[in-house]
Amino acid sequence: MQQFFFTIVYLALANLAIGQQKLLPIWQIDSNIIAAKDALYDAVEKRIYVTYGGNDPYTKDKNAGIALVSTDGKLIYPTWVNGLHSPRGMAITEFILFVVDQNEIAIIDVRKSNILQRVKIEGATALTDIAIGAEGIIYVTDTRMGRVYKMEKEKSSIIMEGLKNLCGIKAVGSNLFVVAAGGVLKIDAKKELTRLVSGLPTDAYGIEVVSKNEFVVACRSGALYYIKDQQSIELQPTISSGQGIVLGDISYDAKRKIIYVTDNSANGLKAYQLLNK
């Protein structure tokens, strides 16, 4: 009975702690980034990359690209990189930007803003997100196939499959964290799967690591969820959930505690301060 009491107290305190997290709107860009998809903050160059266009994920038409946005909400270059088909998630390391584009990874030199190479992921059909793990190994998610792929030295292999509603992915050390099946799952170095949190909307899409055991998840329908120690709460104020909002992937500036999230329905990008963090 005493153990049960302490468990209830612990859960109540945990919910109170995560309930203190709030969002403060800073700025937003509307109607200038057509069909904005995913955002990525570059901590070195202090700017934000936004993939856009390509509403048909299966047509190779080179009508999509990447926009460049400043951290104070100014659209620097609406077509910073073009010639992509249907770009989604991004990851960056050492001035090289990796972008998933249908069944390929486009490799871009950020100093010259040009595509260096395209690497095909064998068996993939609709790549959604990408992460760079330990020793530079690249991991990508395929929403349609429900698979997580690993790419090492341009050779790809499947490390996990059968994940329903699979979308976002982040790498922390030897662990991968993915959004799938209405929750956040961890894949460890032994390819063992652990569910960290359940009960999120089935349209949960993007994920960002805020700190150890803390995440923010964006849902397509407009909600942002803060997750800490396997407890989740919808951030307040909500982003007009259910009002036609179509959020994409998110990115996090850990130094300034700012979240960047695309809004496909408004053709733009939103910036929010994460308070009490």
N, C-alpha and C positions, 0 to 999 in steps of 0.2 A: 504493500500500500504506500509506504514511504517512497519507494523507488518510482512508483507511478506518479506521485505528487511532484517529485523533482523533475520528472520528464515533462509534465504539463507546464511547470514554471519555466523550464529551459525553452520549450517551444514558444511560449508566450513572449519571453524576452527576445528570442530570435526574430519573431515576427515584428516586434516593436522596433528592433534595430534596423531591419531591412525596410520597414515602413517609413523610416525617416528619410530615405533616399527620395529626392525629388528632381524634376527637370525644370530648368529656367530657359525659355526661348531666348536666343541671342540674335540670330538673323536667319533669313531664308531667301533663296533664289527661286522665283517662279517663272515658268513659261520660257525659259532661255536654254534649257538643256532638254532637248526633245527626247522623250522616252528614257529618262534617266534610270539607270539600273543599279549599279553598285558604286560605293565610295571607298577611297583609301587615302588616309592621311600619311604624308611623307614627312617623317620627323627630321630628316636631314635637310631637305629643300624647303621645309615649312610651307607646304602647299597640299592641295587635295586633288586627286585624280577621280574623275567620274565617268564610268562607262555609260554609253547612251546608244539608242537606236536598236535595230535588230529585233523587232517584235516577233518575227518568225525565226525560231531557233534552229530551223533545219534548212534555210535557204542561204546559199553562199553568194551574196550580192555585193559585198564590200561597201555597204551603205551605212555602216555604223562606225563608231570610234570612241575616243576618249576626250573629255573636256578637262580644262585646267582651271581650278578655282583657288583664290587666295583665302587665307584663314580669316579674313575679315569680310568674306562674303561677296567678293567681286569676281565676276567671270572673266578670267584673263584671256583664255583662248577657247572658244567653243568647239573648235576642231583641232585640238592640239595634236592628236594622232587620228588618222582616218584609214580607211581600207580594211576595217574589220567587218565581220559578218553579224555576229550576235554576242558581243562581249558581255561578260558578267563579272565574276569575282576577280580580285587582284591581290598580288603579294609582291613585296619589293625587298631586294637585298643588293647592296653595293652598286647602286645606280642602274640596276637592271630590274625592269618591271615585268612580271609574269601575269598574263591575262588569259583566263579561260574563254575560248571562242568556239562554241559548238563542240566539235570533237577534237579540238586542238588547243595547244598552249601557245599563245603569241608571246615572243620574247622581245622586249622593247628597251632600247637605250634611252634613258630619261634625259640625258644631256643633249642628245641629238634629236630626240622625239621621233625616232624611226624604228620600224620593225626589223629586227635582226634575223629572226628565224621563226619558223612555225614547227612545232613538234606534235605529231598526231598521237593521241591516246587510243591504242588499239581496243576496239570493242565499245568505245564510248559513243553516246549519241547526243546527250544534252548536258554538258558540263556546266556546273553552277558556281562552285567556289573553289578556292585554292589556298593552300597554306605551305609555308616552308618550315620544315622541321630540323631536327638535329643533323649536322653534317651536310646541310644543304639539300636534303632529300625533299622532293616536292610531292604534295598530296592534293588530290582533286576529288570533288564529289560529282556524281552523275545522278541527277534527280530522277530521270526517266528510268534508268536501270537500277536505281537504289544501291549503287556501288561507291566504294571509296577506292581510288586507285593510288598507287605509289609510282612515281617516276624517278629513276636514278640513272644518270648517264644516258638520258634519252630513251631508256627502256622502261616500259610501263608494265605493271602487274596489278591484279586485284587483291586487296588485303581484307576487304569486307564487302558483303553484298546482302540483298534482301532487306534493306533498310527503307521502310515506308516513309514517304514525305521527307526524304533526305535533302538537305539544302546546305546550310553554312558549315564551315569547318575552320578551326583554329588549332595551331600546334604550340604546345608548351613543353619544352624539353623532349622527352620521349613519348609524351602523351598527346593524343588527338582528342579534340572535343567537337562533336558534331550535333547539329540540330536535326532531329528525325523523330517521327512517330509522336509528335506532340510533346517533346521533351528534349533534354540535353543528355547526350550519351558520351562516355569516355571510352576510347580505345587505347589500351596500353601497349607497351613494346612487345608483349606476347600475343597481341591481337585479341586480347580478352575484352569483352564488352560489358560495361557497367552503366546502368541508368542512374544519373545523378538527380534528375528532377522530372516529374511527370505533370500532366494537367495543363500544359500550354496549348494554345490553339493549334489546330492541325496545319494552319498556314504560317507557322513560325518559320522564319526564313534566315535572317542574318544573325551572327553571333560575334561578340567581342569579349575578350578577356579584360576585365578591369583590374583585378589583382588575384592573388591566389584564392581559389575557390569562389571567385566572384565573377559574374558574367552579366552582360546585357544582351537580350535577344529581341530582335525586331520581327514583328508579324506583318504579313502583307496587308492585313485589314486595318492597320494603323496603330496597334498597341505596341508599347515597349515594356519588356519585363526585366526587372532587376532580380538576379539570383545570387544568393549567398548561403553557403553551408547547406545546400540542397533544399533551401526554402525560396519561394518565388513570390513576387508581388508586382502588380502592374504599376508602373511609375505614374506619379501625378505631377502636373496635369497630364492627362492622356492626350494623345495627338489625334483628337477627333475620330476616335475609333468608330468604324461603321459609317463614316460620312463620305465614302468614296475614295478615301485615302488608300494608296497602294505603295507601301514602303518597300524598299529594297534592302541591300546589305548596309551594314554600319561600320564605322571606324572610330577609333578612340585616341585622342591626344592625352596621354597619361600625365604629362607635365601640367597642362592647363585644365585637365579634367573636363574635356569637351567631347561630346558625341556628335558625329556627323552621320546623317542618314538621308538616303535619297528618297524622293517622293515621285514615283513614276506618273501618278495621276496629275500632278501639278507641273510635270516637266522641270523638276528642280531639286534643290538640296536644302536641308535644314540643319542648323547647328544648335545644340542645347548644352547648357552647363549642367553637369551632374553635381548636385549639392549634397552636403553632409558626407562627402567622401574624402 
